Amino acid sequence: MAKHSKIKPVERARGKIESALLKMPLPNANPNAVSGLSILMSLLFVLVFRYNPPASFAILFLVLALDLLDGLIAKKHYMPTEEGYIVDVASDRLSEGIIFSVFFTPWFYLFALNNILTLWSFSSRKHVILPLRHAFLLYFLPAFVV
């Protein structure tokens, strides 16, 4: 049996997508600074949501793009570190907390669960985290596209 067939289809697709994205020109920026910008954009989402929900949807999309970008920059420019991983995960949880402060139920409970999963992930060295901001984006997509 070939080694390639043991890889799950989702992992194989994710690898192909990541490989294609890594071929794009990416800025030689500090990935931790990009994570910080993601947190600032999360704050902007909360401020804008009350007055202009469609614009806040675009900001949320930008938050997710920045989250993807910080990891791609680290991989492309050979900067992945344990510290960078911790900063990335911490900024993701902080971003979720900021975004879900506007929508308490059920998002806050899922956010709390995600924090527990994050702690478990660090202790077990297994990456088990719910993609809450992505789910949130998909859940509210029909409401924003009017």
N, C-alpha and C positions, 0 to 999 in steps of 0.2 A: 504494500500500500504506500502510495506516495505521501511524502510529508505534507504536501500542499493540501491534500484532501482532509487532513485532520483539523485544519483551520475552519472555524465556523464561518458561514456565509456573511454574517454581519461584520465580523472582524475583518474578513477579506475585503468587503466593500469599504469599510472605514479606512483600511490601510491604503486602498487605491485613491480614495478621496484625499487623504492626508498627503500622499505622495504627489498628487497633482497640485495641491495647494502649496506644497513646499517648493515647487518649481517656479512659483510666481515670485516677482521681485518684492521683497519685504524690507521694511526699514531696519536699520541696525540700531534699534532702540533698546532701552533697558526693559525687559519683560515685566519687571516689578512696577515700573512707572506706568506701563500700559494697564496693569491691574489696578493701580491707583486711579487712573483715569476712568476705568470702569465703575469704580465706587462713586466718583464724582458724577458720572452720568446717571447712576441710580438715584442720587439725590435730586438731580435735575428732573428725572422721571416723576418723582413724587411731587415736586413743585409745579410741574406743568400739567399733571394728570387732571387736577381739579378744574382747570380752566380750558384745557384743550386736549381731550383724550386721544384724538387721532395723532397729534404731534407727539404725545407721550408714547404711543405705540411705536413710532419711528425711533424714539430715544431708547426704548426697550430693545428694539432690534439692534441698535448701535451697541448697547451694553453687551449683548450676546456676541456680536462680531468682535468686540474688543477682548472678550474672554477667549475666543478662538485665536485671535491674533497674538495674544501674549504667549500662548503655548507654541504657536508656529514660529514666532521669532526666536524663542529659546532653542527650539530644535534646529532651525535653519542655521543659526549662528553659533551652534554648539555651546549653548549657555545653560543647559538644564542642570539644576542643582537641587539638593534636598531643601535648602532654604527657599529657593524659588518655588518649589512645589508647595511648601507650607504657605508662602505668601499668596500663591494663586488660589489655593483652597480656602484660606482665610478670607481673601477678598471676595470670593464667590459667595461664601456664607454671609458676609457683611452686606453684600449687594442684595442678596435674597431678603435679609432682614429689613433693609431699607425699603425695598419694593413692596414686600408683603405687609409693611406697617399700614399701608393704605387699605388693604383687603384682609381683614382679620380671619374670617372663617371661610373655608377650611385651610387657607394657605398658611396661616401662622402655625397650625398644628403640624402640617407637612414640613414647614421650616424647622420646627423643633425636632421632628423625627430625623430630618436631614443632618442636623447638628449631632445627634446621637450616632447616626451612621458614619459621620465624618470622624468622630472620636474612635469608633470601632475600626474604621479603615486605617487610622494611624497605628493603632495597637496591633492589628492583625496583618498589616502590610498588604491588604487587599482593597482595591478601589471600588467601594460600593456606595454610590451617592445617587440620589434621585435628581434628574435634570429638571428641577422645579421651574426655573425661569423659562425654559423651553416649553414646558407644559402650560405654564401661565400664558405665554405668548399664543399658543395654539388655542387655548380655552377662550381667550378674549378676542381672538382674531375676527370672528363674525361681528362682534360689537363695534370694533374699530373701523371696519371696512363698510362704511355707510355712504 
